[in-house]
Protein backbone atom coordinates (compact mmCIF):
# COMPACT_ATOMS: atom_id res chain seq x y z
CA UNK A 1 0.00 0.00 0.00
CA UNK A 2 2.79 2.41 0.84
CA UNK A 3 4.48 1.77 -2.50
CA UNK A 4 1.23 2.51 -4.33
CA UNK A 5 0.88 5.95 -2.72
CA UNK A 6 4.55 6.67 -3.46
CA UNK A 7 3.94 5.83 -7.13
CA UNK A 8 0.95 8.19 -7.26
CA UNK A 9 3.06 10.95 -5.75
CA UNK A 10 5.79 10.34 -8.35
CA UNK A 11 3.25 10.23 -11.19
CA UNK A 12 1.88 13.60 -10.09
CA UNK A 13 5.40 15.03 -9.96
CA UNK A 14 6.06 13.67 -13.44
CA UNK A 15 2.93 15.42 -14.72
CA UNK A 16 3.97 18.68 -13.08
CA UNK A 17 7.42 18.49 -14.67
CA UNK A 18 5.90 17.83 -18.10
CA UNK A 19 3.52 20.77 -17.67
CA UNK A 20 6.35 23.07 -16.58
CA UNK A 21 8.47 22.01 -19.56
CA UNK A 22 5.60 22.84 -21.91
CA UNK A 23 5.17 26.24 -20.27
CA UNK A 24 8.88 26.99 -20.64
CA UNK A 25 8.77 26.14 -24.35
CA UNK A 26 5.67 28.27 -24.86
CA UNK A 27 7.24 31.23 -23.07
CA UNK A 28 10.42 30.98 -25.15
CA UNK A 29 8.38 30.86 -28.36
CA UNK A 30 6.30 33.85 -27.26
CA UNK A 31 9.43 35.85 -26.44
CA UNK A 32 10.94 34.96 -29.81
CA UNK A 33 7.82 36.17 -31.65
CA UNK A 34 7.70 39.42 -29.67
CA UNK A 35 11.38 40.13 -30.31
CA UNK A 36 11.20 39.40 -34.05
CA UNK A 37 8.21 41.74 -34.60
CA UNK A 38 10.06 44.87 -33.40
PQR file of N, CA, C, O and H, with PARSE charges and radii, in Angstrom:
ATOM      1  N   UNK A   1       0.827  -1.194   0.000 -0.4000 1.5000
ATOM      2  CA  UNK A   1       0.000   0.000   0.000 -0.0000 2.0000
ATOM      3  C   UNK A   1       0.870   1.255   0.000  0.5500 1.7000
ATOM      4  O   UNK A   1       0.581   2.220  -0.708 -0.5500 1.4000
ATOM      5  N   UNK A   2       1.918   1.235   0.785 -0.4000 1.5000
ATOM      6  CA  UNK A   2       2.786   2.407   0.845 -0.0000 2.0000
ATOM      7  C   UNK A   2       3.462   2.667  -0.499  0.5500 1.7000
ATOM      8  O   UNK A   2       3.629   3.820  -0.897 -0.5500 1.4000
ATOM      9  H   UNK A   2       2.153   0.452   1.360  0.4000 1.0000
ATOM     10  N   UNK A   3       3.851   1.600  -1.198 -0.4000 1.5000
ATOM     11  CA  UNK A   3       4.478   1.765  -2.504 -0.0000 2.0000
ATOM     12  C   UNK A   3       3.498   2.366  -3.505  0.5500 1.7000
ATOM     13  O   UNK A   3       3.894   3.166  -4.352 -0.5500 1.4000
ATOM     14  H   UNK A   3       3.715   0.663  -0.874  0.4000 1.0000
ATOM     15  N   UNK A   4       2.240   1.993  -3.418 -0.4000 1.5000
ATOM     16  CA  UNK A   4       1.234   2.512  -4.331 -0.0000 2.0000
ATOM     17  C   UNK A   4       1.082   4.022  -4.167  0.5500 1.7000
ATOM     18  O   UNK A   4       1.017   4.742  -5.163 -0.5500 1.4000
ATOM     19  H   UNK A   4       1.918   1.343  -2.730  0.4000 1.0000
ATOM     20  N   UNK A   5       1.025   4.511  -2.938 -0.4000 1.5000
ATOM     21  CA  UNK A   5       0.884   5.949  -2.721 -0.0000 2.0000
ATOM     22  C   UNK A   5       2.149   6.684  -3.153  0.5500 1.7000
ATOM     23  O   UNK A   5       2.073   7.817  -3.629 -0.5500 1.4000
ATOM     24  H   UNK A   5       1.078   3.926  -2.128  0.4000 1.0000
ATOM     25  N   UNK A   6       3.311   6.049  -2.992 -0.4000 1.5000
ATOM     26  CA  UNK A   6       4.554   6.665  -3.459 -0.0000 2.0000
ATOM     27  C   UNK A   6       4.534   6.785  -4.982  0.5500 1.7000
ATOM     28  O   UNK A   6       4.986   7.793  -5.525 -0.5500 1.4000
ATOM     29  H   UNK A   6       3.372   5.129  -2.606  0.4000 1.0000
ATOM     30  N   UNK A   7       4.023   5.781  -5.670 -0.4000 1.5000
ATOM     31  CA  UNK A   7       3.938   5.830  -7.131 -0.0000 2.0000
ATOM     32  C   UNK A   7       3.012   6.955  -7.582  0.5500 1.7000
ATOM     33  O   UNK A   7       3.325   7.675  -8.531 -0.5500 1.4000
ATOM     34  H   UNK A   7       3.657   4.962  -5.228  0.4000 1.0000
ATOM     35  N   UNK A   8       1.871   7.109  -6.904 -0.4000 1.5000
ATOM     36  CA  UNK A   8       0.952   8.187  -7.259 -0.0000 2.0000
ATOM     37  C   UNK A   8       1.611   9.542  -7.067  0.5500 1.7000
ATOM     38  O   UNK A   8       1.426  10.442  -7.885 -0.5500 1.4000
ATOM     39  H   UNK A   8       1.617   6.525  -6.133  0.4000 1.0000
ATOM     40  N   UNK A   9       2.370   9.695  -6.008 -0.4000 1.5000
ATOM     41  CA  UNK A   9       3.062  10.954  -5.751 -0.0000 2.0000
ATOM     42  C   UNK A   9       4.079  11.211  -6.859  0.5500 1.7000
ATOM     43  O   UNK A   9       4.195  12.340  -7.335 -0.5500 1.4000
ATOM     44  H   UNK A   9       2.521   8.963  -5.343  0.4000 1.0000
ATOM     45  N   UNK A  10       4.818  10.181  -7.277 -0.4000 1.5000
ATOM     46  CA  UNK A  10       5.794  10.337  -8.345 -0.0000 2.0000
ATOM     47  C   UNK A  10       5.111  10.626  -9.679  0.5500 1.7000
ATOM     48  O   UNK A  10       5.617  11.423 -10.469 -0.5500 1.4000
ATOM     49  H   UNK A  10       4.723   9.264  -6.890  0.4000 1.0000
ATOM     50  N   UNK A  11       3.978   9.994  -9.938 -0.4000 1.5000
ATOM     51  CA  UNK A  11       3.254  10.229 -11.185 -0.0000 2.0000
ATOM     52  C   UNK A  11       2.774  11.676 -11.252  0.5500 1.7000
ATOM     53  O   UNK A  11       2.820  12.299 -12.313 -0.5500 1.4000
ATOM     54  H   UNK A  11       3.567   9.347  -9.296  0.4000 1.0000
ATOM     55  N   UNK A  12       2.318  12.207 -10.134 -0.4000 1.5000
ATOM     56  CA  UNK A  12       1.877  13.599 -10.092 -0.0000 2.0000
ATOM     57  C   UNK A  12       3.057  14.535 -10.345  0.5500 1.7000
ATOM     58  O   UNK A  12       2.928  15.520 -11.072 -0.5500 1.4000
ATOM     59  H   UNK A  12       2.281  11.702  -9.272  0.4000 1.0000
ATOM     60  N   UNK A  13       4.204  14.227  -9.745 -0.4000 1.5000
ATOM     61  CA  UNK A  13       5.405  15.026  -9.958 -0.0000 2.0000
ATOM     62  C   UNK A  13       5.813  14.984 -11.425  0.5500 1.7000
ATOM     63  O   UNK A  13       6.198  16.003 -11.998 -0.5500 1.4000
ATOM     64  H   UNK A  13       4.309  13.427  -9.154  0.4000 1.0000
ATOM     65  N   UNK A  14       5.729  13.819 -12.023 -0.4000 1.5000
ATOM     66  CA  UNK A  14       6.058  13.671 -13.438 -0.0000 2.0000
ATOM     67  C   UNK A  14       5.151  14.551 -14.296  0.5500 1.7000
ATOM     68  O   UNK A  14       5.621  15.204 -15.228 -0.5500 1.4000
ATOM     69  H   UNK A  14       5.417  12.991 -11.559  0.4000 1.0000
ATOM     70  N   UNK A  15       3.873  14.572 -13.992 -0.4000 1.5000
ATOM     71  CA  UNK A  15       2.935  15.422 -14.722 -0.0000 2.0000
ATOM     72  C   UNK A  15       3.240  16.895 -14.544  0.5500 1.7000
ATOM     73  O   UNK A  15       3.127  17.673 -15.491 -0.5500 1.4000
ATOM     74  H   UNK A  15       3.491  14.042 -13.235  0.4000 1.0000
ATOM     75  N   UNK A  16       3.626  17.284 -13.343 -0.4000 1.5000
ATOM     76  CA  UNK A  16       3.970  18.684 -13.084 -0.0000 2.0000
ATOM     77  C   UNK A  16       5.216  19.088 -13.859  0.5500 1.7000
ATOM     78  O   UNK A  16       5.290  20.198 -14.387 -0.5500 1.4000
ATOM     79  H   UNK A  16       3.718  16.651 -12.574  0.4000 1.0000
ATOM     80  N   UNK A  17       6.189  18.197 -13.927 -0.4000 1.5000
ATOM     81  CA  UNK A  17       7.418  18.488 -14.672 -0.0000 2.0000
ATOM     82  C   UNK A  17       7.113  18.627 -16.158  0.5500 1.7000
ATOM     83  O   UNK A  17       7.641  19.521 -16.820 -0.5500 1.4000
ATOM     84  H   UNK A  17       6.129  17.295 -13.498  0.4000 1.0000
ATOM     85  N   UNK A  18       6.263  17.748 -16.687 -0.4000 1.5000
ATOM     86  CA  UNK A  18       5.895  17.835 -18.103 -0.0000 2.0000
ATOM     87  C   UNK A  18       5.151  19.133 -18.390  0.5500 1.7000
ATOM     88  O   UNK A  18       5.383  19.766 -19.421 -0.5500 1.4000
ATOM     89  H   UNK A  18       5.834  17.022 -16.150  0.4000 1.0000
ATOM     90  N   UNK A  19       4.269  19.531 -17.497 -0.4000 1.5000
ATOM     91  CA  UNK A  19       3.524  20.772 -17.666 -0.0000 2.0000
ATOM     92  C   UNK A  19       4.458  21.975 -17.626  0.5500 1.7000
ATOM     93  O   UNK A  19       4.324  22.899 -18.429 -0.5500 1.4000
ATOM     94  H   UNK A  19       4.081  19.018 -16.660  0.4000 1.0000
ATOM     95  N   UNK A  20       5.396  21.963 -16.698 -0.4000 1.5000
ATOM     96  CA  UNK A  20       6.353  23.065 -16.581 -0.0000 2.0000
ATOM     97  C   UNK A  20       7.227  23.157 -17.828  0.5500 1.7000
ATOM     98  O   UNK A  20       7.515  24.255 -18.304 -0.5500 1.4000
ATOM     99  H   UNK A  20       5.505  21.213 -16.046  0.4000 1.0000
ATOM    100  N   UNK A  21       7.648  22.016 -18.355 -0.4000 1.5000
ATOM    101  CA  UNK A  21       8.472  22.012 -19.561 -0.0000 2.0000
ATOM    102  C   UNK A  21       7.699  22.601 -20.737  0.5500 1.7000
ATOM    103  O   UNK A  21       8.261  23.351 -21.536 -0.5500 1.4000
ATOM    104  H   UNK A  21       7.414  21.124 -17.968  0.4000 1.0000
ATOM    105  N   UNK A  22       6.434  22.271 -20.845 -0.4000 1.5000
ATOM    106  CA  UNK A  22       5.600  22.836 -21.906 -0.0000 2.0000
ATOM    107  C   UNK A  22       5.441  24.335 -21.747  0.5500 1.7000
ATOM    108  O   UNK A  22       5.452  25.066 -22.738 -0.5500 1.4000
ATOM    109  H   UNK A  22       5.978  21.662 -20.196  0.4000 1.0000
ATOM    110  N   UNK A  23       5.295  24.802 -20.524 -0.4000 1.5000
ATOM    111  CA  UNK A  23       5.166  26.236 -20.270 -0.0000 2.0000
ATOM    112  C   UNK A  23       6.451  26.966 -20.638  0.5500 1.7000
ATOM    113  O   UNK A  23       6.407  28.053 -21.215 -0.5500 1.4000
ATOM    114  H   UNK A  23       5.286  24.209 -19.719  0.4000 1.0000
ATOM    115  N   UNK A  24       7.588  26.378 -20.309 -0.4000 1.5000
ATOM    116  CA  UNK A  24       8.876  26.992 -20.643 -0.0000 2.0000
ATOM    117  C   UNK A  24       9.001  27.136 -22.155  0.5500 1.7000
ATOM    118  O   UNK A  24       9.390  28.194 -22.649 -0.5500 1.4000
ATOM    119  H   UNK A  24       7.625  25.496 -19.840  0.4000 1.0000
ATOM    120  N   UNK A  25       8.674  26.082 -22.887 -0.4000 1.5000
ATOM    121  CA  UNK A  25       8.775  26.141 -24.349 -0.0000 2.0000
ATOM    122  C   UNK A  25       7.826  27.190 -24.923  0.5500 1.7000
ATOM    123  O   UNK A  25       8.187  27.908 -25.856 -0.5500 1.4000
ATOM    124  H   UNK A  25       8.358  25.223 -22.485  0.4000 1.0000
ATOM    125  N   UNK A  26       6.628  27.282 -24.380 -0.4000 1.5000
ATOM    126  CA  UNK A  26       5.665  28.270 -24.864 -0.0000 2.0000
ATOM    127  C   UNK A  26       6.154  29.683 -24.582  0.5500 1.7000
ATOM    128  O   UNK A  26       6.003  30.566 -25.426 -0.5500 1.4000
ATOM    129  H   UNK A  26       6.334  26.698 -23.622  0.4000 1.0000
ATOM    130  N   UNK A  27       6.735  29.910 -23.415 -0.4000 1.5000
ATOM    131  CA  UNK A  27       7.241  31.234 -23.072 -0.0000 2.0000
ATOM    132  C   UNK A  27       8.422  31.630 -23.948  0.5500 1.7000
ATOM    133  O   UNK A  27       8.535  32.791 -24.341 -0.5500 1.4000
ATOM    134  H   UNK A  27       6.858  29.192 -22.730  0.4000 1.0000
ATOM    135  N   UNK A  28       9.293  30.691 -24.255 -0.4000 1.5000
ATOM    136  CA  UNK A  28      10.421  30.977 -25.148 -0.0000 2.0000
ATOM    137  C   UNK A  28       9.905  31.335 -26.535  0.5500 1.7000
ATOM    138  O   UNK A  28      10.380  32.295 -27.143 -0.5500 1.4000
ATOM    139  H   UNK A  28       9.201  29.748 -23.935  0.4000 1.0000
ATOM    140  N   UNK A  29       8.943  30.578 -27.039 -0.4000 1.5000
ATOM    141  CA  UNK A  29       8.379  30.857 -28.361 -0.0000 2.0000
ATOM    142  C   UNK A  29       7.701  32.221 -28.379  0.5500 1.7000
ATOM    143  O   UNK A  29       7.841  32.968 -29.347 -0.5500 1.4000
ATOM    144  H   UNK A  29       8.558  29.798 -26.545  0.4000 1.0000
ATOM    145  N   UNK A  30       6.974  32.552 -27.328 -0.4000 1.5000
ATOM    146  CA  UNK A  30       6.298  33.849 -27.262 -0.0000 2.0000
ATOM    147  C   UNK A  30       7.318  34.979 -27.243  0.5500 1.7000
ATOM    148  O   UNK A  30       7.134  35.988 -27.924 -0.5500 1.4000
ATOM    149  H   UNK A  30       6.860  31.946 -26.541  0.4000 1.0000
ATOM    150  N   UNK A  31       8.381  34.825 -26.480 -0.4000 1.5000
ATOM    151  CA  UNK A  31       9.428  35.848 -26.436 -0.0000 2.0000
ATOM    152  C   UNK A  31      10.110  36.003 -27.775  0.5500 1.7000
ATOM    153  O   UNK A  31      10.453  37.119 -28.164 -0.5500 1.4000
ATOM    154  H   UNK A  31       8.531  34.005 -25.927  0.4000 1.0000
ATOM    155  N   UNK A  32      10.316  34.908 -28.492 -0.4000 1.5000
ATOM    156  CA  UNK A  32      10.940  34.963 -29.808 -0.0000 2.0000
ATOM    157  C   UNK A  32      10.057  35.732 -30.782  0.5500 1.7000
ATOM    158  O   UNK A  32      10.557  36.548 -31.556 -0.5500 1.4000
ATOM    159  H   UNK A  32      10.038  34.001 -28.176  0.4000 1.0000
ATOM    160  N   UNK A  33       8.748  35.483 -30.752 -0.4000 1.5000
ATOM    161  CA  UNK A  33       7.816  36.171 -31.646 -0.0000 2.0000
ATOM    162  C   UNK A  33       7.785  37.660 -31.322  0.5500 1.7000
ATOM    163  O   UNK A  33       7.809  38.487 -32.233 -0.5500 1.4000
ATOM    164  H   UNK A  33       8.342  34.820 -30.123  0.4000 1.0000
ATOM    165  N   UNK A  34       7.734  38.007 -30.060 -0.4000 1.5000
ATOM    166  CA  UNK A  34       7.702  39.423 -29.673 -0.0000 2.0000
ATOM    167  C   UNK A  34       8.969  40.142 -30.113  0.5500 1.7000
ATOM    168  O   UNK A  34       8.906  41.276 -30.588 -0.5500 1.4000
ATOM    169  H   UNK A  34       7.715  37.335 -29.320  0.4000 1.0000
ATOM    170  N   UNK A  35      10.111  39.495 -29.959 -0.4000 1.5000
ATOM    171  CA  UNK A  35      11.378  40.129 -30.306 -0.0000 2.0000
ATOM    172  C   UNK A  35      11.523  40.291 -31.813  0.5500 1.7000
ATOM    173  O   UNK A  35      12.093  41.284 -32.264 -0.5500 1.4000
ATOM    174  H   UNK A  35      10.162  38.574 -29.573  0.4000 1.0000
ATOM    175  N   UNK A  36      11.026  39.349 -32.600 -0.4000 1.5000
ATOM    176  CA  UNK A  36      11.200  39.404 -34.047 -0.0000 2.0000
ATOM    177  C   UNK A  36      10.224  40.373 -34.718  0.5500 1.7000
ATOM    178  O   UNK A  36      10.422  40.729 -35.879 -0.5500 1.4000
ATOM    179  H   UNK A  36      10.563  38.543 -32.233  0.4000 1.0000
ATOM    180  N   UNK A  37       9.169  40.808 -34.008 -0.4000 1.5000
ATOM    181  CA  UNK A  37       8.212  41.744 -34.597 -0.0000 2.0000
ATOM    182  C   UNK A  37       8.609  43.202 -34.403  0.5500 1.7000
ATOM    183  O   UNK A  37       7.950  44.090 -34.944 -0.5500 1.4000
ATOM    184  H   UNK A  37       9.008  40.518 -33.064  0.4000 1.0000
ATOM    185  N   UNK A  38       9.660  43.468 -33.653 -0.4000 1.5000
ATOM    186  CA  UNK A  38      10.060  44.865 -33.398 -0.0000 2.0000
ATOM    187  C   UNK A  38      10.862  45.430 -34.530  0.5500 1.7000
ATOM    188  O   UNK A  38      11.275  46.588 -34.476 -0.5500 1.4000
ATOM    189  H   UNK A  38      10.196  42.747 -33.214  0.4000 1.0000
TER
END
